Amino acid sequence: MNDTKPNIIAIMADDLGYGDIGVYGNPIVDTPHIDALARSGVRLDQHYSASPICAPARAAFLTGRYNHRVGAVDVSSNRGVDRIALCERTLGDVFSHAGYVTGMIGKWHNGLFDMRHHPNARGFREFLGFLNGGMGYYDWILDRNGSSIRSDGRYLTDVFSDEAVSFIHRHAAENFFLTVTYNAPHSPLEAPEMDAAVFEGTCAPAVAALYGMIRVMDRGIGRILSALDACGLSENTIVLFTSDNGPFMGNESYRGAPQSMLRYNGPFSGMKYDVLEGGIRVPAVLRWPGGGLSGGTVRNDMIHFCDWIPTLAACAGIRTDICRPLDGMDMLPYLQSGAYAPVKRFWQYNRYEPALNCNAAMRDGDWKLYWPRVSASDKKLEGDNHWYRRLFHEPHFLTDIDRAPIVREIPTPGTPKLFNIADDPAEAYDRAGAETERAGRMRRELENWFESVNRERRNDPDNWRGENTMAPMKTDVRFFSPLS
């Protein structure tokens, strides 16, 4: 291994909220390994996903660019709206190009039904996981480098932890970049009985199951950290832990009936699907003992998903010029010393096709402009749910995507609200009336951003609107095509 370059492990949970781990104030959940990771590294208290829903958030994390630019605007894989345009370069591409062994374990959800969008074709030499937006925890079907494997009885979170430990041992003598994208604690609510039982009587039954799922994931992260210790790699391995978006706090099916998932989420309002703080502010901890990151440090300024490509590349001393222009910034100086240069950030999400001034937000320093959700923009067509459910029980297959236009009417939005997040993290007090000039300026900036990113998405020749290729890639390269 080249000791001058760090190994990197990026761990991402699924629908895990800011308040779903102990170090962020939850008094019930049991996350000793994640908490210890935070105490030995840097905890980020204003860390933001790029989107309040899965596939768009992951696309921005993987590319360092706003998800609208890269084509991933929603989650319906059968319509191709979860895909990353083929002209984009991912974290896997960046690190494989720099000579790293790259691996992805877990949930993908950035393109299926087309092998050009398989992780092995997007920079990851090794893949074990699923391409769909969800999967069962006991009755599962996974993809290993293009081949399907069925459940062997293990709990799925443990399967992913086992594979991560194996990857570390197999590549201990090489520089590696590994992403472990657990699907926990995303539905279905399936926890080992012994883990859910720990929380019975302290919270609602469905939340106890969810906390049990988190407990298993935390235990797996402990095993990953132990594997680094055993291989003598802990000092020069960057370990990042985060979540793709905020928690779902509505009703979830559990034991045959819908049950509330309402639970602690810090001081924030909103949840998954919202660009309120509860939907986009997510936990993040980073440990790198050999890189000048002091243990027990807390950073309170804003870091965004798009910042991770330039930041991790800077840690490794590698270039990102194979990428299209990045929206993210190198935050390594801030992580090391606290030196921070404020950056404006933007969010917007609704189903299928982005809608102006609908569930949109902008941060400028402590100020946040927020356009509320319009309920008519949220509805997901039942036919799209069919494809999601089907992939729980069938191996991955190739088919064309549905290009039929979706006709709907979205009511004219009302007026945006303005919050000071430093004073009002719950976003309870609208200051737009008292700060009319600021609100007007931020509104114009948000609308200009929206027009810019969507123009780029529409103009890309090979984004999700492009032709589909159903033929698999050659198996003699294990679907992996590193950039030359």
C-alpha positions in Angstrom: 0.0 0.0 0.0 1.1 3.6 -0.7 1.3 5.0 2.8 1.1 8.6 1.5 -2.5 8.1 0.4 -5.3 7.2 2.8 -7.8 4.5 2.4 -11.4 5.7 2.5 -14.6 4.1 3.7 -17.8 6.0 3.2 -20.8 4.5 5.2 -24.3 5.7 4.4 -27.4 4.8 6.2 -30.9 5.0 4.7 -33.6 7.3 6.1 -31.6 7.7 9.3 -32.5 11.0 10.9 -30.3 13.6 12.7 -31.8 12.3 16.0 -31.5 8.6 15.3 -28.0 8.1 16.9 -26.9 8.7 20.4 -24.2 11.3 19.9 -26.9 13.7 18.4 -28.9 13.6 21.6 -31.2 10.5 21.3 -31.5 9.1 24.8 -33.0 5.8 23.8 -31.2 4.4 20.7 -28.2 2.2 21.1 -25.3 3.3 18.8 -22.0 2.9 20.8 -19.8 2.4 17.7 -21.1 5.4 15.8 -20.9 7.5 19.0 -17.3 6.3 19.5 -16.4 7.2 15.9 -17.7 10.7 16.6 -15.7 11.0 19.8 -12.5 9.9 18.0 -13.1 12.2 15.0 -15.1 15.2 13.9 -18.9 15.6 14.3 -20.7 17.8 11.8 -23.7 19.6 13.3 -24.8 21.4 10.1 -24.3 18.6 7.5 -26.8 18.6 4.7 -28.0 16.1 2.2 -28.6 17.4 -1.3 -32.2 16.1 -1.3 -34.8 14.9 1.1 -35.2 11.6 -0.8 -32.9 8.8 -1.7 -31.8 8.6 -5.3 -31.3 12.3 -5.9 -29.4 12.6 -2.6 -27.1 9.7 -3.5 -26.5 11.1 -7.0 -25.2 14.4 -5.6 -23.0 12.5 -3.1 -21.5 10.4 -5.9 -20.9 13.2 -8.4 -20.3 16.4 -6.3 -23.0 18.1 -8.4 -26.6 19.1 -7.7 -28.8 16.1 -8.5 -30.9 18.2 -11.0 -27.8 18.7 -13.2 -27.0 14.9 -13.4 -30.6 13.8 -14.1 -31.6 12.1 -10.8 -34.7 14.0 -9.8 -36.8 11.3 -8.2 -36.9 7.6 -7.2 -39.0 5.7 -9.9 -36.5 3.5 -11.5 -39.0 2.3 -14.1 -39.1 5.9 -15.4 -35.3 6.4 -15.3 -35.6 9.5 -13.0 -33.2 7.9 -10.5 -30.3 7.7 -13.0 -27.0 9.5 -13.1 -26.3 10.7 -16.7 -23.6 8.7 -18.4 -21.5 11.8 -19.0 -21.1 12.2 -15.3 -18.2 10.9 -13.2 -18.7 9.3 -9.8 -16.6 9.0 -6.7 -15.8 5.5 -8.0 -14.5 6.9 -11.2 -12.4 9.5 -9.5 -10.7 7.0 -7.2 -10.3 4.1 -9.7 -8.7 6.6 -12.1 -6.2 7.4 -9.3 -5.3 3.7 -8.9 -7.5 2.8 -5.9 -9.4 -0.5 -5.7 -13.0 0.6 -5.6 -16.0 -1.2 -4.0 -19.6 -0.6 -3.4 -21.7 -2.7 -0.9 -25.4 -2.2 -0.3 -28.1 -0.1 -1.9 -27.4 1.5 -5.3 -30.7 3.1 -6.5 -29.1 5.3 -9.2 -30.1 3.3 -12.3 -31.3 -0.2 -13.1 -32.9 -2.1 -16.0 -29.8 -1.0 -18.1 -26.3 -2.3 -17.5 -24.7 1.1 -18.4 -26.0 2.3 -15.1 -24.8 -0.7 -13.1 -22.3 0.2 -10.3 -19.6 -1.9 -12.1 -20.0 0.5 -15.0 -19.9 3.6 -12.8 -16.5 3.2 -11.4 -16.9 0.5 -8.8 -14.7 -2.6 -9.5 -16.6 -4.7 -6.9 -20.3 -4.6 -6.1 -22.5 -6.6 -3.8 -25.9 -5.2 -3.2 -29.2 -4.4 -4.9 -30.1 -1.9 -7.5 -33.7 -1.3 -6.4 -34.8 1.4 -3.9 -35.5 -1.2 -1.2 -35.1 -4.9 -0.2 -36.2 -7.3 2.4 -33.9 -8.1 5.3 -34.4 -11.8 5.4 -35.8 -12.8 2.0 -33.4 -10.9 -0.2 -32.0 -11.1 -3.7 -28.6 -9.4 -4.4 -26.4 -8.7 -7.3 -22.7 -9.6 -7.2 -20.9 -8.0 -10.1 -23.8 -8.7 -12.5 -24.8 -12.2 -11.1 -27.8 -12.8 -8.8 -27.6 -14.5 -5.5 -30.5 -15.4 -3.2 -30.8 -15.3 0.6 -28.8 -17.7 2.6 -30.7 -16.9 5.8 -28.5 -14.1 7.1 -29.9 -10.7 8.1 -29.2 -8.4 5.2 -27.4 -5.7 7.3 -25.1 -8.5 8.5 -24.5 -9.6 4.9 -23.3 -6.1 4.0 -21.1 -5.9 7.1 -19.6 -9.3 6.4 -18.7 -8.2 2.9 -17.2 -4.9 4.1 -14.9 -6.8 6.5 -13.9 -9.2 3.7 -13.2 -6.3 1.4 -10.8 -4.7 3.9 -8.9 -8.0 4.5 -8.7 -8.8 0.8 -7.3 -5.3 -0.1 -5.4 -4.5 3.0 -2.1 -4.2 1.0 -3.7 -1.8 -1.6 -5.2 1.6 -1.5 -9.0 1.2 -1.5 -12.1 3.3 -1.7 -15.1 1.5 -0.3 -18.7 2.7 0.1 -21.0 0.8 2.4 -24.6 1.9 1.7 -26.8 0.1 4.3 -30.5 0.1 3.6 -31.2 0.2 7.3 -33.3 1.6 8.8 -35.5 2.0 5.6 -38.7 0.0 5.4 -39.7 -2.8 5.6 -39.5 -2.7 9.4 -37.7 -6.1 10.0 -35.5 -6.3 13.0 -34.0 -9.3 14.8 -36.3 -9.9 17.8 -33.4 -9.6 20.3 -32.5 -6.2 19.0 -36.0 -4.8 18.9 -36.7 -6.2 22.4 -34.0 -3.9 23.9 -36.3 -0.9 23.2 -39.7 -2.3 24.0 -41.5 -0.2 26.5 -39.4 2.9 25.9 -41.0 3.9 22.6 -43.7 2.9 20.2 -43.5 -0.7 18.9 -42.6 0.3 15.3 -40.0 2.7 16.5 -38.5 0.0 18.7 -38.2 -2.2 15.6 -36.5 0.7 13.7 -34.1 1.3 16.6 -33.3 -2.5 16.6 -32.4 -2.2 12.9 -30.1 0.7 13.7 -28.6 -1.3 16.5 -27.6 -4.1 14.1 -26.1 -1.6 11.7 -24.1 0.0 14.5 -22.8 -3.4 15.5 -21.7 -4.0 11.9 -19.9 -0.6 11.8 -18.1 -1.7 14.9 -16.9 -4.8 13.1 -15.7 -2.7 10.1 -13.7 -0.5 12.5 -12.3 -3.7 14.2 -11.2 -5.0 10.8 -9.2 -1.8 10.2 -7.6 -2.2 13.6 -6.7 -5.9 12.8 -5.1 -4.9 9.5 -3.2 -2.0 11.0 -5.1 0.5 8.8 -7.0 2.6 11.2 -4.4 5.5 11.4 -4.5 6.2 7.7 -8.1 5.3 6.8 -10.7 8.0 6.5 -14.1 6.7 7.8 -17.2 8.8 7.0 -20.6 8.0 8.4 -23.8 9.8 7.2 -27.3 9.2 6.0 -28.9 9.9 2.7 -31.8 12.0 3.9 -34.0 12.7 7.0 -36.3 10.2 8.7 -39.7 9.1 7.6 -42.0 10.1 10.5 -45.4 9.1 9.1 -47.2 5.8 9.4 -45.3 2.7 8.4 -46.7 -0.9 8.1 -45.6 -3.0 11.1 -47.1 -6.3 12.3 -49.9 -5.9 9.7 -51.1 -2.4 10.6 -49.9 1.2 10.0 -48.1 2.6 13.0 -46.6 6.0 13.7 -42.9 6.5 13.2 -42.9 9.8 15.1 -39.7 10.0 17.2 -36.9 12.3 18.3 -35.3 14.3 15.5 -33.5 17.1 17.3 -35.2 20.5 17.3 -36.2 20.3 13.7 -39.5 20.3 11.8 -40.2 18.3 8.7 -39.1 14.8 7.7 -38.1 12.8 4.6 -39.6 14.5 1.5 -39.3 18.0 3.0 -36.6 20.5 2.4 -37.3 21.7 6.0 -34.3 21.0 8.3 -35.8 17.7 9.4 -35.7 16.3 5.9 -32.2 17.5 4.8 -30.0 18.0 7.8 -28.4 14.6 8.5 -25.7 13.3 10.8 -22.1 13.0 9.7 -19.0 12.0 11.6 -15.5 11.7 10.1 -12.4 10.0 11.5 -8.9 10.3 10.1 -6.3 10.1 12.9 -3.4 10.4 10.4 -4.9 13.4 8.7 -4.9 16.0 11.3 -8.5 15.6 12.4 -8.6 16.0 16.2 -10.8 13.6 18.1 -13.8 15.1 19.8 -14.1 18.1 17.5 -17.5 19.5 16.6 -17.9 21.7 13.5 -21.0 23.9 13.4 -20.8 25.4 9.9 -22.6 24.1 6.8 -21.2 21.1 4.8 -23.2 19.7 1.9 -23.2 16.3 0.1 -21.7 18.0 -3.0 -18.6 18.8 -0.9 -17.5 15.2 -0.4 -15.9 14.5 -3.8 -13.6 17.6 -3.7 -12.9 17.0 0.1 -12.1 13.3 -0.1 -10.0 13.9 -3.3 -8.0 16.6 -1.5 -7.4 14.2 1.4 -5.9 11.7 -1.0 -4.0 14.3 -3.0 -5.8 13.3 -6.3 -7.4 15.4 -9.0 -11.0 15.7 -9.9 -10.6 17.2 -13.4 -12.2 14.1 -15.0 -15.4 15.4 -13.5 -17.7 18.0 -14.9 -17.6 21.3 -13.0 -18.3 20.5 -9.3 -20.8 22.3 -7.1 -19.0 21.2 -4.0 -16.0 22.8 -2.2 -12.9 21.3 -0.6 -13.7 21.3 3.1 -10.5 19.7 4.4 -9.1 23.1 5.7 -12.4 23.6 7.6 -12.4 20.1 9.0 -8.7 20.4 10.1 -8.7 24.0 11.5 -12.2 25.5 11.4 -11.3 27.9 8.6 -14.6 28.4 6.8 -15.7 30.4 3.8 -19.6 30.6 3.6 -21.2 29.0 0.5 -24.8 29.4 -0.7 -26.7 26.2 -1.0 -30.0 25.1 -2.8 -32.5 22.3 -2.6 -35.7 21.4 -4.5 -37.7 18.2 -4.7 -41.0 17.0 -6.0 -42.2 13.9 -7.9 -41.1 13.2 -11.5 -40.4 16.6 -13.0 -38.9 19.5 -11.0 -41.5 22.2 -10.3 -40.4 25.8 -9.7 -41.1 27.2 -6.2 -42.3 23.9 -4.8 -40.6 22.4 -1.8 -37.5 24.4 -2.5 -35.0 26.2 -0.3 -31.9 28.3 -0.2 -29.3 28.9 2.5 -27.3 32.1 2.6 -25.4 32.1 5.9 -27.9 31.7 8.7 -30.8 32.7 6.5 -33.0 30.1 4.8 -35.7 30.9 2.2 -38.3 28.1 2.0 -41.0 27.4 -0.5 -43.6 25.0 1.1 -44.5 21.7 -0.5 -47.5 21.6 -2.8 -49.5 18.4 -2.0 -50.4 17.7 -5.6 -46.7 17.5 -6.5 -46.1 14.6 -4.0 -48.3 11.9 -5.5 -46.5 8.8 -6.8 -48.3 6.7 -9.4 -49.3 3.2 -8.2 -47.9 1.6 -11.4 -44.5 2.8 -10.3 -44.8 1.1 -6.9 -45.4 -2.1 -8.8 -41.9 -2.1 -10.2 -40.4 -1.3 -6.8 -42.2 -4.2 -5.1 -41.4 -6.6 -7.9 -37.7 -6.2 -7.5 -37.9 -7.5 -3.9 -38.7 -11.0 -5.2 -37.1 -11.2 -8.7 -33.5 -11.0 -9.8 -32.4 -7.8 -11.6 -33.5 -7.8 -15.2 -33.2 -5.5 -18.3 -36.1 -3.6 -19.8 -36.9 -0.3 -21.4 -38.0 2.6 -19.2 -41.5 4.2 -19.3 -41.2 7.5 -21.2 -44.9 8.4 -21.1 -45.5 12.0 -20.0 -47.2 12.5 -16.6 -50.0 14.9 -16.9 -51.0 16.7 -13.7 -51.9 20.2 -12.5 -49.8 21.7 -9.7 -51.6 24.7 -8.0 -49.9 28.1 -8.0 -47.6 28.2 -5.0 -48.1 30.7 -2.3 -45.3 32.8 -1.0 -41.9 31.8 0.4 -41.0 31.9 4.1 -37.7 33.2 5.5 -36.1 31.7 8.6 -33.0 32.4 10.6 -31.7 28.9 11.3 -29.2 30.0 14.0 -32.0 31.5 16.1 -34.8 29.3 14.9 -33.7 25.8 13.9 -37.3 24.6 14.2 -38.3 27.0 11.4 -41.3 28.3 13.4 -41.0 32.0 12.8 -41.4 33.5 9.3 -39.2 36.6 9.0 -40.1 37.3 5.3 -42.3 40.3 6.2 -39.6 41.9 8.3 -36.8 41.2 5.8 -38.5 41.9 2.5 -35.3 42.9 0.7 -33.4 39.8 1.8 -36.3 37.6 1.0 -36.7 39.1 -2.5 -33.0 38.7 -3.3 -32.9 35.1 -2.1 -36.0 34.3 -4.0 -34.4 35.6 -7.3 -31.2 33.6 -6.6 -33.1 30.4 -5.9 -35.2 30.8 -9.1 -32.0 31.5 -11.1 -30.4 28.4 -9.7 -33.4 26.3 -10.5 -33.4 27.5 -14.1 -29.7 26.8 -14.5 -29.6 23.3 -13.1 -32.7 22.2 -15.0 -31.4 23.7 -18.3 -28.3 21.6 -17.9 -30.3 18.5 -17.2 -32.6 19.0 -20.2 -29.6 19.7 -22.5 -27.6 16.6 -21.6 -27.7 14.2 -24.6 -27.2 11.1 -22.5 -29.2 11.7 -19.4 -32.3 9.7 -18.4 -34.1 10.9 -21.5 -31.6 9.2 -23.7 -32.0 5.9 -25.5 -31.8 2.8 -23.3 -29.4 0.0 -24.0 -30.7 -3.4 -22.8 -27.7 -5.5 -23.8 -25.4 -6.4 -20.8 -21.7 -5.5 -20.9 -19.1 -8.1 -21.4 -18.6 -10.4 -18.4 -14.9 -10.8 -19.1 -14.4 -7.3 -17.6 -16.9 -8.0 -14.8 -18.9 -5.0 -16.0 -16.1 -2.7 -14.8 -14.7 0.0 -17.2 -12.2 2.2 -15.4 -11.3 5.4 -17.1 -8.0 5.4 -18.9 
